[in-house]
Amino acid sequence: MYKLVILIEPQDHPAEFDSQWPLFLAAAERMPGLRREVTSRVDRVLHGAFQAHLIHELYFDSLTAAGQAMGSPEGEHAGQVLQQISGGKVTLLLADHLEDEVAAFMGDAPAAPPTGPA
């Protein structure tokens, strides 16, 4: 699975941006091949210099599907809306998304024997 990660930088007028955010969501949700989306409002930066107002992730079956979605008329429209409402204060990333459930690696598997001198 691949995801398009959209990092929205702090906005000059955050209330105005937030009121227009649904315009982007409506446009992005029309992108072909979209499987899932997630929005996260950044509460605080714990370490590092990058500041973000919001993180949005759009999930696709493959890198090819993500590229086709972004290059589609719906994807291009969503990109235009995003640029318009954010004033261009965005960073876009494509990421190979691997996910595992905690139970899959914390379940009933036997503990590894200790290593090193006893």
PyMOL commands that place a pseudoatom at each C-alpha (Angstrom):
pseudoatom trace, name=CA, resn=MET, resi=1, chain=A, elem=C, hetatm=0, pos=[0.000, 0.000, 0.000]
pseudoatom trace, name=CA, resn=TYR, resi=2, chain=A, elem=C, hetatm=0, pos=[1.212, 3.527, -0.735]
pseudoatom trace, name=CA, resn=LYS, resi=3, chain=A, elem=C, hetatm=0, pos=[0.163, 6.772, 0.847]
pseudoatom trace, name=CA, resn=LEU, resi=4, chain=A, elem=C, hetatm=0, pos=[0.370, 10.385, -0.126]
pseudoatom trace, name=CA, resn=VAL, resi=5, chain=A, elem=C, hetatm=0, pos=[1.311, 12.293, 3.012]
pseudoatom trace, name=CA, resn=ILE, resi=6, chain=A, elem=C, hetatm=0, pos=[0.381, 15.982, 3.035]
pseudoatom trace, name=CA, resn=LEU, resi=7, chain=A, elem=C, hetatm=0, pos=[2.074, 18.117, 5.673]
pseudoatom trace, name=CA, resn=ILE, resi=8, chain=A, elem=C, hetatm=0, pos=[0.284, 21.434, 6.127]
pseudoatom trace, name=CA, resn=GLU, resi=9, chain=A, elem=C, hetatm=0, pos=[2.515, 24.110, 7.603]
pseudoatom trace, name=CA, resn=PRO, resi=10, chain=A, elem=C, hetatm=0, pos=[1.175, 26.618, 10.128]
pseudoatom trace, name=CA, resn=GLN, resi=11, chain=A, elem=C, hetatm=0, pos=[-1.154, 28.991, 8.329]
pseudoatom trace, name=CA, resn=ASP, resi=12, chain=A, elem=C, hetatm=0, pos=[-1.238, 32.782, 8.508]
pseudoatom trace, name=CA, resn=HIS, resi=13, chain=A, elem=C, hetatm=0, pos=[-5.012, 32.594, 9.021]
pseudoatom trace, name=CA, resn=PRO, resi=14, chain=A, elem=C, hetatm=0, pos=[-5.696, 29.176, 10.573]
pseudoatom trace, name=CA, resn=ALA, resi=15, chain=A, elem=C, hetatm=0, pos=[-9.431, 29.725, 11.128]
pseudoatom trace, name=CA, resn=GLU, resi=16, chain=A, elem=C, hetatm=0, pos=[-9.878, 30.621, 7.446]
pseudoatom trace, name=CA, resn=PHE, resi=17, chain=A, elem=C, hetatm=0, pos=[-7.841, 27.573, 6.397]
pseudoatom trace, name=CA, resn=ASP, resi=18, chain=A, elem=C, hetatm=0, pos=[-9.884, 25.300, 8.676]
pseudoatom trace, name=CA, resn=SER, resi=19, chain=A, elem=C, hetatm=0, pos=[-13.147, 26.642, 7.271]
pseudoatom trace, name=CA, resn=GLN, resi=20, chain=A, elem=C, hetatm=0, pos=[-11.954, 25.861, 3.713]
pseudoatom trace, name=CA, resn=TRP, resi=21, chain=A, elem=C, hetatm=0, pos=[-10.420, 22.446, 4.515]
pseudoatom trace, name=CA, resn=PRO, resi=22, chain=A, elem=C, hetatm=0, pos=[-13.690, 20.602, 3.672]
pseudoatom trace, name=CA, resn=LEU, resi=23, chain=A, elem=C, hetatm=0, pos=[-13.341, 21.920, 0.090]
pseudoatom trace, name=CA, resn=PHE, resi=24, chain=A, elem=C, hetatm=0, pos=[-10.099, 19.990, -0.254]
pseudoatom trace, name=CA, resn=LEU, resi=25, chain=A, elem=C, hetatm=0, pos=[-11.556, 16.888, 1.408]
pseudoatom trace, name=CA, resn=ALA, resi=26, chain=A, elem=C, hetatm=0, pos=[-14.499, 16.863, -1.011]
pseudoatom trace, name=CA, resn=ALA, resi=27, chain=A, elem=C, hetatm=0, pos=[-12.121, 17.151, -3.972]
pseudoatom trace, name=CA, resn=ALA, resi=28, chain=A, elem=C, hetatm=0, pos=[-9.615, 14.553, -2.703]
pseudoatom trace, name=CA, resn=GLU, resi=29, chain=A, elem=C, hetatm=0, pos=[-12.324, 12.020, -1.946]
pseudoatom trace, name=CA, resn=ARG, resi=30, chain=A, elem=C, hetatm=0, pos=[-13.159, 11.930, -5.667]
pseudoatom trace, name=CA, resn=MET, resi=31, chain=A, elem=C, hetatm=0, pos=[-9.661, 10.732, -6.606]
pseudoatom trace, name=CA, resn=PRO, resi=32, chain=A, elem=C, hetatm=0, pos=[-9.811, 7.339, -8.344]
pseudoatom trace, name=CA, resn=GLY, resi=33, chain=A, elem=C, hetatm=0, pos=[-8.384, 4.430, -6.379]
pseudoatom trace, name=CA, resn=LEU, resi=34, chain=A, elem=C, hetatm=0, pos=[-8.493, 6.163, -2.998]
pseudoatom trace, name=CA, resn=ARG, resi=35, chain=A, elem=C, hetatm=0, pos=[-8.805, 3.460, -0.326]
pseudoatom trace, name=CA, resn=ARG, resi=36, chain=A, elem=C, hetatm=0, pos=[-8.621, 5.412, 2.922]
pseudoatom trace, name=CA, resn=GLU, resi=37, chain=A, elem=C, hetatm=0, pos=[-7.808, 8.820, 4.293]
pseudoatom trace, name=CA, resn=VAL, resi=38, chain=A, elem=C, hetatm=0, pos=[-6.684, 10.086, 7.681]
pseudoatom trace, name=CA, resn=THR, resi=39, chain=A, elem=C, hetatm=0, pos=[-6.459, 13.617, 9.055]
pseudoatom trace, name=CA, resn=SER, resi=40, chain=A, elem=C, hetatm=0, pos=[-4.345, 14.439, 12.117]
pseudoatom trace, name=CA, resn=ARG, resi=41, chain=A, elem=C, hetatm=0, pos=[-4.266, 17.851, 13.753]
pseudoatom trace, name=CA, resn=VAL, resi=42, chain=A, elem=C, hetatm=0, pos=[-0.799, 18.446, 15.167]
pseudoatom trace, name=CA, resn=ASP, resi=43, chain=A, elem=C, hetatm=0, pos=[-1.015, 19.210, 18.868]
pseudoatom trace, name=CA, resn=ARG, resi=44, chain=A, elem=C, hetatm=0, pos=[2.670, 19.857, 19.529]
pseudoatom trace, name=CA, resn=VAL, resi=45, chain=A, elem=C, hetatm=0, pos=[6.143, 19.240, 18.131]
pseudoatom trace, name=CA, resn=LEU, resi=46, chain=A, elem=C, hetatm=0, pos=[8.174, 17.125, 20.522]
pseudoatom trace, name=CA, resn=HIS, resi=47, chain=A, elem=C, hetatm=0, pos=[11.492, 17.340, 18.700]
pseudoatom trace, name=CA, resn=GLY, resi=48, chain=A, elem=C, hetatm=0, pos=[12.813, 18.924, 15.543]
pseudoatom trace, name=CA, resn=ALA, resi=49, chain=A, elem=C, hetatm=0, pos=[12.365, 22.171, 13.681]
pseudoatom trace, name=CA, resn=PHE, resi=50, chain=A, elem=C, hetatm=0, pos=[9.511, 21.277, 11.323]
pseudoatom trace, name=CA, resn=GLN, resi=51, chain=A, elem=C, hetatm=0, pos=[6.223, 22.864, 12.313]
pseudoatom trace, name=CA, resn=ALA, resi=52, chain=A, elem=C, hetatm=0, pos=[2.932, 21.461, 11.076]
pseudoatom trace, name=CA, resn=HIS, resi=53, chain=A, elem=C, hetatm=0, pos=[-0.695, 22.502, 11.466]
pseudoatom trace, name=CA, resn=LEU, resi=54, chain=A, elem=C, hetatm=0, pos=[-2.151, 19.327, 10.016]
pseudoatom trace, name=CA, resn=ILE, resi=55, chain=A, elem=C, hetatm=0, pos=[-1.140, 15.983, 8.497]
pseudoatom trace, name=CA, resn=HIS, resi=56, chain=A, elem=C, hetatm=0, pos=[-3.385, 14.338, 5.926]
pseudoatom trace, name=CA, resn=GLU, resi=57, chain=A, elem=C, hetatm=0, pos=[-2.812, 10.899, 4.425]
pseudoatom trace, name=CA, resn=LEU, resi=58, chain=A, elem=C, hetatm=0, pos=[-4.411, 9.435, 1.308]
pseudoatom trace, name=CA, resn=TYR, resi=59, chain=A, elem=C, hetatm=0, pos=[-3.984, 5.663, 0.882]
pseudoatom trace, name=CA, resn=PHE, resi=60, chain=A, elem=C, hetatm=0, pos=[-3.773, 3.763, -2.408]
pseudoatom trace, name=CA, resn=ASP, resi=61, chain=A, elem=C, hetatm=0, pos=[-3.144, 0.126, -3.362]
pseudoatom trace, name=CA, resn=SER, resi=62, chain=A, elem=C, hetatm=0, pos=[0.188, 0.840, -5.056]
pseudoatom trace, name=CA, resn=LEU, resi=63, chain=A, elem=C, hetatm=0, pos=[2.606, 3.528, -6.158]
pseudoatom trace, name=CA, resn=THR, resi=64, chain=A, elem=C, hetatm=0, pos=[1.111, 3.236, -9.649]
pseudoatom trace, name=CA, resn=ALA, resi=65, chain=A, elem=C, hetatm=0, pos=[-2.408, 3.781, -8.292]
pseudoatom trace, name=CA, resn=ALA, resi=66, chain=A, elem=C, hetatm=0, pos=[-1.230, 6.825, -6.292]
pseudoatom trace, name=CA, resn=GLY, resi=67, chain=A, elem=C, hetatm=0, pos=[0.425, 8.301, -9.387]
pseudoatom trace, name=CA, resn=GLN, resi=68, chain=A, elem=C, hetatm=0, pos=[-2.642, 7.699, -11.524]
pseudoatom trace, name=CA, resn=ALA, resi=69, chain=A, elem=C, hetatm=0, pos=[-4.880, 9.305, -8.886]
pseudoatom trace, name=CA, resn=MET, resi=70, chain=A, elem=C, hetatm=0, pos=[-2.690, 12.393, -8.615]
pseudoatom trace, name=CA, resn=GLY, resi=71, chain=A, elem=C, hetatm=0, pos=[-2.487, 12.707, -12.400]
pseudoatom trace, name=CA, resn=SER, resi=72, chain=A, elem=C, hetatm=0, pos=[-6.216, 12.312, -12.885]
pseudoatom trace, name=CA, resn=PRO, resi=73, chain=A, elem=C, hetatm=0, pos=[-8.463, 15.356, -13.421]
pseudoatom trace, name=CA, resn=GLU, resi=74, chain=A, elem=C, hetatm=0, pos=[-9.843, 14.777, -9.898]
pseudoatom trace, name=CA, resn=GLY, resi=75, chain=A, elem=C, hetatm=0, pos=[-6.341, 14.612, -8.432]
pseudoatom trace, name=CA, resn=GLU, resi=76, chain=A, elem=C, hetatm=0, pos=[-5.214, 17.733, -10.251]
pseudoatom trace, name=CA, resn=HIS, resi=77, chain=A, elem=C, hetatm=0, pos=[-8.308, 19.570, -9.039]
pseudoatom trace, name=CA, resn=ALA, resi=78, chain=A, elem=C, hetatm=0, pos=[-7.647, 18.457, -5.447]
pseudoatom trace, name=CA, resn=GLY, resi=79, chain=A, elem=C, hetatm=0, pos=[-4.059, 19.699, -5.758]
pseudoatom trace, name=CA, resn=GLN, resi=80, chain=A, elem=C, hetatm=0, pos=[-5.232, 23.082, -7.013]
pseudoatom trace, name=CA, resn=VAL, resi=81, chain=A, elem=C, hetatm=0, pos=[-7.689, 23.415, -4.127]
pseudoatom trace, name=CA, resn=LEU, resi=82, chain=A, elem=C, hetatm=0, pos=[-4.973, 22.446, -1.649]
pseudoatom trace, name=CA, resn=GLN, resi=83, chain=A, elem=C, hetatm=0, pos=[-2.558, 25.031, -3.047]
pseudoatom trace, name=CA, resn=GLN, resi=84, chain=A, elem=C, hetatm=0, pos=[-5.236, 27.700, -3.009]
pseudoatom trace, name=CA, resn=ILE, resi=85, chain=A, elem=C, hetatm=0, pos=[-6.452, 27.178, 0.565]
pseudoatom trace, name=CA, resn=SER, resi=86, chain=A, elem=C, hetatm=0, pos=[-2.946, 26.666, 2.016]
pseudoatom trace, name=CA, resn=GLY, resi=87, chain=A, elem=C, hetatm=0, pos=[-1.148, 29.426, 0.168]
pseudoatom trace, name=CA, resn=GLY, resi=88, chain=A, elem=C, hetatm=0, pos=[1.325, 26.770, -0.976]
pseudoatom trace, name=CA, resn=LYS, resi=89, chain=A, elem=C, hetatm=0, pos=[2.457, 26.046, 2.589]
pseudoatom trace, name=CA, resn=VAL, resi=90, chain=A, elem=C, hetatm=0, pos=[2.467, 22.282, 2.095]
pseudoatom trace, name=CA, resn=THR, resi=91, chain=A, elem=C, hetatm=0, pos=[4.916, 19.420, 1.734]
pseudoatom trace, name=CA, resn=LEU, resi=92, chain=A, elem=C, hetatm=0, pos=[3.878, 16.283, -0.171]
pseudoatom trace, name=CA, resn=LEU, resi=93, chain=A, elem=C, hetatm=0, pos=[5.497, 12.895, 0.397]
pseudoatom trace, name=CA, resn=LEU, resi=94, chain=A, elem=C, hetatm=0, pos=[4.882, 9.469, -1.141]
pseudoatom trace, name=CA, resn=ALA, resi=95, chain=A, elem=C, hetatm=0, pos=[5.528, 6.596, 1.248]
pseudoatom trace, name=CA, resn=ASP, resi=96, chain=A, elem=C, hetatm=0, pos=[5.448, 2.833, 1.021]
pseudoatom trace, name=CA, resn=HIS, resi=97, chain=A, elem=C, hetatm=0, pos=[3.060, 2.056, 3.872]
pseudoatom trace, name=CA, resn=LEU, resi=98, chain=A, elem=C, hetatm=0, pos=[3.633, -1.099, 5.904]
pseudoatom trace, name=CA, resn=GLU, resi=99, chain=A, elem=C, hetatm=0, pos=[1.410, -1.756, 8.887]
pseudoatom trace, name=CA, resn=ASP, resi=100, chain=A, elem=C, hetatm=0, pos=[1.292, -4.431, 11.550]
pseudoatom trace, name=CA, resn=GLU, resi=101, chain=A, elem=C, hetatm=0, pos=[-1.018, -5.072, 14.473]
pseudoatom trace, name=CA, resn=VAL, resi=102, chain=A, elem=C, hetatm=0, pos=[0.625, -5.213, 17.899]
pseudoatom trace, name=CA, resn=ALA, resi=103, chain=A, elem=C, hetatm=0, pos=[-0.974, -8.610, 18.485]
pseudoatom trace, name=CA, resn=ALA, resi=104, chain=A, elem=C, hetatm=0, pos=[0.942, -9.975, 15.499]
pseudoatom trace, name=CA, resn=PHE, resi=105, chain=A, elem=C, hetatm=0, pos=[4.291, -9.462, 17.195]
pseudoatom trace, name=CA, resn=MET, resi=106, chain=A, elem=C, hetatm=0, pos=[3.322, -9.398, 20.882]
pseudoatom trace, name=CA, resn=GLY, resi=107, chain=A, elem=C, hetatm=0, pos=[0.959, -12.387, 20.895]
pseudoatom trace, name=CA, resn=ASP, resi=108, chain=A, elem=C, hetatm=0, pos=[1.702, -15.784, 22.284]
pseudoatom trace, name=CA, resn=ALA, resi=109, chain=A, elem=C, hetatm=0, pos=[5.038, -16.130, 20.524]
pseudoatom trace, name=CA, resn=PRO, resi=110, chain=A, elem=C, hetatm=0, pos=[7.701, -17.593, 22.832]
pseudoatom trace, name=CA, resn=ALA, resi=111, chain=A, elem=C, hetatm=0, pos=[10.259, -15.152, 24.149]
pseudoatom trace, name=CA, resn=ALA, resi=112, chain=A, elem=C, hetatm=0, pos=[13.678, -15.314, 22.566]
pseudoatom trace, name=CA, resn=PRO, resi=113, chain=A, elem=C, hetatm=0, pos=[16.311, -16.945, 24.779]
pseudoatom trace, name=CA, resn=PRO, resi=114, chain=A, elem=C, hetatm=0, pos=[18.685, -14.505, 26.478]
pseudoatom trace, name=CA, resn=THR, resi=115, chain=A, elem=C, hetatm=0, pos=[21.985, -13.899, 24.722]
pseudoatom trace, name=CA, resn=GLY, resi=116, chain=A, elem=C, hetatm=0, pos=[25.391, -13.292, 26.237]
pseudoatom trace, name=CA, resn=PRO, resi=117, chain=A, elem=C, hetatm=0, pos=[27.080, -14.720, 29.308]
pseudoatom trace, name=CA, resn=ALA, resi=118, chain=A, elem=C, hetatm=0, pos=[24.857, -16.049, 32.088]
for i in range(1, 118): cmd.bond("trace and resi %d" % i, "trace and resi %d" % (i + 1))
show_as sticks, trace
zoom trace
